[in-house]
Amino acid sequence: MNSHFEYNAPWGRSLKIMTGLSAVILVGIPVIGIFTGPHGSLLWILGMIVTPLSMLFIASLFSVRGYMLTTDTLLIRHLIWNSRIPLSGLKSAEVDTEAMSKSIRTFGNGGLFCFAGIFNNNRLGSYRAFATDPKRAVVLRFSDRTVVVTPDQPDDFVMRTKQICGNPVKPSG
C-alpha cells in the first residue's frame, strides 16, 4: 500500500470571489494612501500602506494548498508549513456538501485565501475547518473534535482514510 496519498485543494467560486474582492481592497488602500496621504507621517504609512499589505501577505501564508494522508496523520499543506492532524481516534469520515452551510466563524479566516479556523453550525456543532471549496467538504469526526477539509477528490479521500485507519468510515453522505 502507498505510504501517503496527496490531494489538491481547489478553490470554489465563493473563495475566488471573496479573495478577489479582499485583495482589491487591501491593495487599493495603499494605492490611495500613497497618492493622497501626508508623505512624512509614520502613522499614515503604517495605517494606510503597511497594515493592509501585511494583512494580505500574512493571510496568504495560511492558504490551504492541499492535503496529504499518511499512515497515521492528515497533513494540511499551507504555503510554507504543514498542519498535522493525527488520525488516531477517528470515528467516521463522510462527504457532506452542505457541512459548512449556515456556519458562523468563531475564530479564524472566513475567505481570504481559505476558510480556516473554528466554525459552528447546527449540523456539526463546533468544528475546525481547513477548506477552499465548501462543496467538496469531508467531515472527519473524532472522539473529541470535528474537522472539515475539502480535497479535490472527496470520495477517494474518504475511501483512502478508511483504508489507512481501518475504521467504519462512510464513503459519502
Secondary structure as a PSIPRED ss2 file (coil, helix, strand):
# PSIPRED VFORMAT (PSIPRED V4.0)

   1 M C   1.000  0.000  0.000
   2 N C   1.000  0.000  0.000
   3 S C   1.000  0.000  0.000
   4 H E   0.000  0.000  1.000
   5 F E   0.000  0.000  1.000
   6 E E   0.000  0.000  1.000
   7 Y E   0.000  0.000  1.000
   8 N E   0.000  0.000  1.000
   9 A C   1.000  0.000  0.000
  10 P C   1.000  0.000  0.000
  11 W C   1.000  0.000  0.000
  12 G C   1.000  0.000  0.000
  13 R H   0.000  1.000  0.000
  14 S H   0.000  1.000  0.000
  15 L H   0.000  1.000  0.000
  16 K H   0.000  1.000  0.000
  17 I H   0.000  1.000  0.000
  18 M H   0.000  1.000  0.000
  19 T H   0.000  1.000  0.000
  20 G H   0.000  1.000  0.000
  21 L H   0.000  1.000  0.000
  22 S H   0.000  1.000  0.000
  23 A H   0.000  1.000  0.000
  24 V H   0.000  1.000  0.000
  25 I H   0.000  1.000  0.000
  26 L H   0.000  1.000  0.000
  27 V H   0.000  1.000  0.000
  28 G H   0.000  1.000  0.000
  29 I H   0.000  1.000  0.000
  30 P H   0.000  1.000  0.000
  31 V H   0.000  1.000  0.000
  32 I H   0.000  1.000  0.000
  33 G H   0.000  1.000  0.000
  34 I H   0.000  1.000  0.000
  35 F H   0.000  1.000  0.000
  36 T H   0.000  1.000  0.000
  37 G C   1.000  0.000  0.000
  38 P C   1.000  0.000  0.000
  39 H C   1.000  0.000  0.000
  40 G C   1.000  0.000  0.000
  41 S C   1.000  0.000  0.000
  42 L H   0.000  1.000  0.000
  43 L H   0.000  1.000  0.000
  44 W H   0.000  1.000  0.000
  45 I H   0.000  1.000  0.000
  46 L H   0.000  1.000  0.000
  47 G H   0.000  1.000  0.000
  48 M H   0.000  1.000  0.000
  49 I H   0.000  1.000  0.000
  50 V H   0.000  1.000  0.000
  51 T H   0.000  1.000  0.000
  52 P H   0.000  1.000  0.000
  53 L H   0.000  1.000  0.000
  54 S H   0.000  1.000  0.000
  55 M H   0.000  1.000  0.000
  56 L H   0.000  1.000  0.000
  57 F H   0.000  1.000  0.000
  58 I H   0.000  1.000  0.000
  59 A H   0.000  1.000  0.000
  60 S H   0.000  1.000  0.000
  61 L H   0.000  1.000  0.000
  62 F C   1.000  0.000  0.000
  63 S C   1.000  0.000  0.000
  64 V C   1.000  0.000  0.000
  65 R C   1.000  0.000  0.000
  66 G E   0.000  0.000  1.000
  67 Y E   0.000  0.000  1.000
  68 M E   0.000  0.000  1.000
  69 L E   0.000  0.000  1.000
  70 T E   0.000  0.000  1.000
  71 T C   1.000  0.000  0.000
  72 D C   1.000  0.000  0.000
  73 T E   0.000  0.000  1.000
  74 L E   0.000  0.000  1.000
  75 L E   0.000  0.000  1.000
  76 I E   0.000  0.000  1.000
  77 R E   0.000  0.000  1.000
  78 H C   1.000  0.000  0.000
  79 L C   1.000  0.000  0.000
  80 I C   1.000  0.000  0.000
  81 W C   1.000  0.000  0.000
  82 N E   0.000  0.000  1.000
  83 S E   0.000  0.000  1.000
  84 R E   0.000  0.000  1.000
  85 I E   0.000  0.000  1.000
  86 P E   0.000  0.000  1.000
  87 L C   1.000  0.000  0.000
  88 S C   1.000  0.000  0.000
  89 G C   1.000  0.000  0.000
  90 L E   0.000  0.000  1.000
  91 K E   0.000  0.000  1.000
  92 S E   0.000  0.000  1.000
  93 A E   0.000  0.000  1.000
  94 E E   0.000  0.000  1.000
  95 V E   0.000  0.000  1.000
  96 D C   1.000  0.000  0.000
  97 T C   1.000  0.000  0.000
  98 E C   1.000  0.000  0.000
  99 A C   1.000  0.000  0.000
 100 M C   1.000  0.000  0.000
 101 S C   1.000  0.000  0.000
 102 K C   1.000  0.000  0.000
 103 S C   1.000  0.000  0.000
 104 I E   0.000  0.000  1.000
 105 R E   0.000  0.000  1.000
 106 T E   0.000  0.000  1.000
 107 F E   0.000  0.000  1.000
 108 G E   0.000  0.000  1.000
 109 N E   0.000  0.000  1.000
 110 G E   0.000  0.000  1.000
 111 G C   1.000  0.000  0.000
 112 L C   1.000  0.000  0.000
 113 F C   1.000  0.000  0.000
 114 C C   1.000  0.000  0.000
 115 F E   0.000  0.000  1.000
 116 A E   0.000  0.000  1.000
 117 G E   0.000  0.000  1.000
 118 I E   0.000  0.000  1.000
 119 F E   0.000  0.000  1.000
 120 N E   0.000  0.000  1.000
 121 N E   0.000  0.000  1.000
 122 N C   1.000  0.000  0.000
 123 R C   1.000  0.000  0.000
 124 L C   1.000  0.000  0.000
 125 G E   0.000  0.000  1.000
 126 S E   0.000  0.000  1.000
 127 Y E   0.000  0.000  1.000
 128 R E   0.000  0.000  1.000
 129 A E   0.000  0.000  1.000
 130 F E   0.000  0.000  1.000
 131 A E   0.000  0.000  1.000
 132 T C   1.000  0.000  0.000
 133 D C   1.000  0.000  0.000
 134 P H   0.000  1.000  0.000
 135 K H   0.000  1.000  0.000
 136 R H   0.000  1.000  0.000
 137 A C   1.000  0.000  0.000
 138 V E   0.000  0.000  1.000
 139 V E   0.000  0.000  1.000
 140 L E   0.000  0.000  1.000
 141 R E   0.000  0.000  1.000
 142 F E   0.000  0.000  1.000
 143 S C   1.000  0.000  0.000
 144 D C   1.000  0.000  0.000
 145 R C   1.000  0.000  0.000
 146 T E   0.000  0.000  1.000
 147 V E   0.000  0.000  1.000
 148 V E   0.000  0.000  1.000
 149 V E   0.000  0.000  1.000
 150 T C   1.000  0.000  0.000
 151 P C   1.000  0.000  0.000
 152 D C   1.000  0.000  0.000
 153 Q C   1.000  0.000  0.000
 154 P H   0.000  1.000  0.000
 155 D H   0.000  1.000  0.000
 156 D H   0.000  1.000  0.000
 157 F H   0.000  1.000  0.000
 158 V H   0.000  1.000  0.000
 159 M H   0.000  1.000  0.000
 160 R H   0.000  1.000  0.000
 161 T H   0.000  1.000  0.000
 162 K H   0.000  1.000  0.000
 163 Q H   0.000  1.000  0.000
 164 I H   0.000  1.000  0.000
 165 C H   0.000  1.000  0.000
 166 G C   1.000  0.000  0.000
 167 N C   1.000  0.000  0.000
 168 P C   1.000  0.000  0.000
 169 V C   1.000  0.000  0.000
 170 K C   1.000  0.000  0.000
 171 P C   1.000  0.000  0.000
 172 S C   1.000  0.000  0.000
 173 G C   1.000  0.000  0.000
